[in-house]
Amino acid sequence: DAIQADRLAAAQTLAERWNCTILLKGSGTVVASPGSRPLINLSGHAALATAGTGDVLAGWLGGLMAQAPLAPLHELAGIASAWHGDAADALPLGGGPLRASRLIEAMAKLHPA
């Protein structure tokens, strides 16, 4: 489809059109915001296509926003995306689908409180 054909341009176009930050999850997660250079996160793998992992990313980003309400959303979305992908990369592949709870545990281990 048109979005997958040029993910970077699609994300930037949507961000500018709706004056918002777009996080387009997928192989090469894209973060786009009006007036900002798009970010591309290459960490993570196909197991992040499992149901619930996008919810984990959204919840993690919401948590970061609550902790740093004055930080630019564009930057927080990039951080959340990298954290999400890095946690998946830290887990061994195989053994069935990636459970959201397992991903959360891996994310928490990357940067313990």
Salt bridges, closest charged atoms under 4 A:
none
